[in-house]
Amino acid sequence: MNGNCIRTFLGANSSRGFFSLYPSFSEQNRTIIIKGGPGSGKSGIMKRIGAEALRRGYFTEYCYCSSDAESLDGIRIPELGLCIVDGTPPHTAEPNFPGAKDEIFYTGQFWDGAKLTQSLSEIRDLSARIKQCFAHAYRYLASAGAVAEDLRTEWIARTDREKLRTFACDFIKRHCKRNCEEGTIHPRFLSSISPQGYITNKDTVYTMADRVYVLKDPCGIGSVFLEAVIETAYGYGHELYVCYDPLCPDVPVHVILPNEGIAFVTDNHFAAFEPQNAYRIHLNRFLNADNGMIARRKTAEGLIRACIREALQALKQEKEFHDDLEEYYVEAMDFRRLNAQTARLIKSIF
C-alpha cells in the first residue's frame, strides 16, 4: 500500500440506468446513514469524518458520486468497521439493525421547512427537469451499452477462451501466495460517466499496487482473463477490489490485490493506463480476427463514443439543474447547528 486513502465509486450511470453497489459496501460494517435534501451538507459531513480518520492514521476509502465527481456518497474506515453513506435516492439505504448496529443522521432537522415550502413550485419544477435529463442520458447509455455488448460477445466468440483462462490462472499461481483465510471481494467502480466527463480514479490503482499489469484490450475480451484472475485469487484467499465497467456494469475491467501489491487494469479508448515500468499483456494473441471484424469494431466504437457524448451533455445539464435545486436548501439550512452536531458525531466515532 503506497498511501492511506483511495477513491472509488459505488454507483454508475450505466446502460441499465443507475446501477448501485451500495448493499455490498455496508452489509458487514456498522453503518451511519445520512439522509436529507440536496445541498443539506451530507457530503460535507463525510468529508469531515474522512479528514479526521486520515489525521488519526486510519486507511480511508472515499466513494464519490456518479452524478457529481466532486461530491461524496460514502466513506469506509475498515479498521473501525465503519461505513458512512448517503441514504437518499437513487441509492436509498435503511438501517439493518437500528441502534444495535446502524443509525440515521438526518440533516433535515436543521432546515427551515417553512422557507422550503415557499419554494415548493420551483423545487418541483427543477426536480422534474432533473428526472428528464437522467431519462435522456440513460436512453443514450442503453444504446451505447447494446452496441458494446454486441461487439464484446462477437469478439469473445472468436477468442481461445480456454487458453486465455489458463494463462490467467497460471499467472496468479506464479505470482501470488496461497493464504489460509477466505477470500474477500469488494465490488467497485473505478470510473464514472459523470457531468465532469468520463472519469477514472487511476491514483487508486497506484496507491494499492506496485506492480501494475496493463491489459491491452481494444476488443473487449479482457473480462475473460479477469474472471479467471478473480476465481483463482479468491480461491487463494486474497482480498480483491473488482472494478466494473460503468457502461456495462456486469463486466470487470480492473482487479486489484492490495495485499500482494498487484493490479490488472484494462487499457482501452476510455481509460488509458501507462504507468512507469508497467507490464503489458497483449490479449490480441488469443484472438482469431479478420479485417471485416476490425472495420466493424471501429464503426461500433464510433457509435459508442457518440452515444456517450450525448449522455454526458444530458448529465451536465442535470448537474446545472441540481446546483440550482441545492441553492433552495442551502438558504434554508442552519449550518451552525449542523456543524455542532457533526462535531459531536465525529467525537462519538473516534
N, C-alpha and C positions, 0 to 999 in steps of 0.2 A: 504494500500500500504506500503510495507516494504522496498522500495528503490525508486530511481529516474531514473532507467534505466532497460529496458527489452530487450531480444534478441529473434528474430523470423526469419523465412524465408518467402519470398514471392513467391518463385518458388520451384519446386520439380522435381527431376529426377524420373519419375514415369512409371507405366505400360503403360501410354499413351504418352510417350515421355516427353519433357519438358512441365510442367504444370504451368501456370502463374496465380497469384492472383494480379498482378500489377494494373489493371484498378480500382479495388475497393479500392486500397490503397490510390490513389491520387485524385480521382474524386471530392471530396468535399474540397480539400485543394489547396492553392497556391502551385505550383509545379515548382521546379528548376530541369530541365532535363540535366544531364551531359552526353555528348557524346564525344567519342574519341576512340582511339585504345587500345588494351591490354597493360598494363604497363604504360599508359599515365597519371596516377595519379588520376583516378576517385574515387577510394576507399579512397585514402589519403585525398582528399578534404572533403569527407563526414565525415571521422574520425575527421578532424579538426573542422568542424562545430558542430558535436556532442559533442566534448570535450568542446567547448565554451558554448554550451547550458547547459551542466551539470554544468559548472563552475558558470553559472548565475542562477542555481537552477531550470531549466526547466526539466520536465519529458521528457525523450527522448527514442524513440524506435529505436533500431538498427536492421536492416534487413540484414542478411548475405546471401552470395552467395551459392547456392546449389552445385556449382561446385568448390568452394573453401571456406570452412567454416571459413577462417581467413580474408576473403575479404568482404567488404560491397557492397550491391546492393541498399540500400536505408536507409534513416533515416526519422523519423517523430517527429515533435515537436508540439503536439496538442495545447498547449497554444498560439502558434504563428500561428496556422492554416497552417503549412508549412510542405511540404514533399520535400525531395531531392532524386532523383532516378537516377540510371544508365539507360540510354535510348538506349543502344546498344543491338543488338541481343544476346540471343534469346528473350529478354524482351524489344523489341523496343517500345519506347514511343515518342509521339509527343505532343506539347502543344495544349490544347483545345482552349484557348483564349490567343494567343501570345501577350505579352506585357501587356495586361489588367490584366491577372491573372498568366500566366505561362511564363517561359523563358528558353532558352537553354544556357548552359555554355559549350563551345566547347574547349576541351583540344588540338585538332589538330592545333590550331593557334600557339601553342608553340613547334611544332616539325619541324625538317628539312626534308621536303619532298624529297629532292634530295638524302639524305642519305638512306631513306626508299626505294626509287626506286632502288638503287644499290643492295638492298637485296630482291628484289621482288620474285626471284625464290625460295629462302629459305622460305620466308613468305608464298608463295603459297603452298609449299610442307608441311610445318607444319600445315597450315590451313586444308589441305586435310586429314592429319593424325588425327587431332583432330576430324574432322567430322566422320571418320571411327570409332574412339573409341566410340563416342556417339552412333552411329548406333549399334555397338556391344553391348554396355551396355543396350540400350533400347530394343533390342531383348530379352535379358535375363529378364529384368524387366517386359516385356509384358508376358512372360511365368510365372513368379512368381505371377504377378497380376491375371492371369487367374485362377491359382490354388487357390489363396487366395479368390477370389470372388466366385468360385465354392464351396469352403468349407464354407464360410460365409453364402451363400444362403441356403445350406443344414441345417446348424445349426439354422438359423433363422426360417426355416420351422418347426423345432422341438421345437420352443420357444413359451411359452404362452405370445404372444406379448401384448395382451390387459392388462394382469396382470402386465407385466413389465412397460408398458407405464403409467398405473395408479399409480404404485409405484413411478415412476419418477415425475409425476405431483404433487402428494401429497407431495413429499419431498420438492419441490420448494415452494409450498403453505405454508408449515410449517416453512420453514427457510428463506424465502425472503419476504420483504415487497412489497406492490403494489405501484408503482410510477405513477405520472400523465404524465410524459414525454413519448414520443415514444421510443420504444426500439431501440438499435443500435447493429449491428453485424459487427465485424471485422474478416473477414476470414484470417486465417494464417496457416502456418505450424510451428510446434514446433520442428519437426525432419527433418532430411535430409539424403538421401542416397548420400554420397559425397565421394570424393577421400580420405578424412580422416576417412572414415568408416560410420557407421550408428550413427548419432549424434543427441542427444536430449537436447535442452536447458532447463533442469529441473529448473534451477535457476529462470527462468521467472515465473514459477508457484508459487514458494515460495516468490517471490517478490510481486506478486499481491494478494496472498491469505494466510490467516492464518489458514483456515480450508480446508484441502485437503482430499477429498474423493476418495479413490483408488478403481477403478473398477477391481476386479479380473475376468479377461475375457479371459481365454485360448481358447475359441471357437469363438470369434469374433462377439458376439451378442450385445456388448456394444453400438453400433450405435443406436439400438432401444431405449435404455434408454436415450442416449444423445440427440437424435432428439426430444424426449418428453420434456427434460430439456430445450432445445433451444426454442421450441414453447411456453412453459409456461413462461419462464423467459422473453422472448421477449414481450409476451403479458402483462407482469407485468411492462414493461417499463424499463428494465435493459440494461446496456451495457454489451455485451458479446464478448469475444475473442473465436471464434470457430476454433479449430486447427484440421486439417485434416491429414489423413494417407498419407504420401508421396508416398507410393506404389500405393494405390487406392485412388486418391485424391478427390473422392466424399464422402468418409466415414469419419465422425467426430470421433476423438479418444480422444480429450480433450476439455473441456469447462471451461472457467474462467469467473467469475463475479467479476470484481475488486472492484466495489462499495460495494459489500456485503462481499468481502474478502473470497469468496468460489471458490473452483476449483474441478472439477471432472476429474480425469486422468485415463487413461487405462493402466493397468499393464499387459504386455504380454512378449513374448520371445524376442522382440526387445527393449523395453523400460521398465525397472523395476522401480517402484516407491514405496519406503518405507520410507517416511518422518516420522520424530519423531511425535508421538501422532496422526498418521493418522487414519482416519476412513476407514474401509474396507467394501466394498459392494460386496458380492459374488453373481455373476449372475447365477451360475450353478443351483441354486434352481428354476430358471424359465425354465429349460430345461428338455426335455424327451429324454435322451440319452441311448444308448446301447453300449456294448463292441465293436461291429463292427465299430460303428462311431468313438469311441475313437481311435481305431487302425488306421483308415483311417486318422484321424486328425494328428496323429504322422507321418504317411507317407507323408502327404501333407506338414507339417511343414518342414520336411527334404528337400523336393523338393524346397520349397520357399527359405530356407536358402542357398541351393546350387546355385540357380539361382542368388540370391542377392550377394553371394560371387564372382561369375563370373563377375557380373556387376560392383562391387566395384573395381576389378582388372582393368577392362577397364577404369573406371573413374580415377583411379590412374595413368594409362598410359597417359590418356588425359591431366591430370594436368602437367605431366612432359613435354609433348609437348607444352602445353600452357605457361609454365615457360620459355621454350626456345624461343617461339614466343615473349614473353614480352621483352626479352633482346634486340631485334632489336629496339623496340620502346623506351625503356629506354635510349639506347645510342643516339637516335635521338632527345630526349626531351631537352628543355631548362627549367629545373625545377626552376631556379631562377626567370624567368619571370612568370611561372605558380604560384609559391608561392606568388609572389607580387599581382597577380590578385586574388588569393584565399583570401588573406588578405582583399582586397577591397570588395570582395563578403561578407565575414563574417561581415565586418563593416556595410554594407548595410542591412544585415539581422537583426542585433541587435541594 
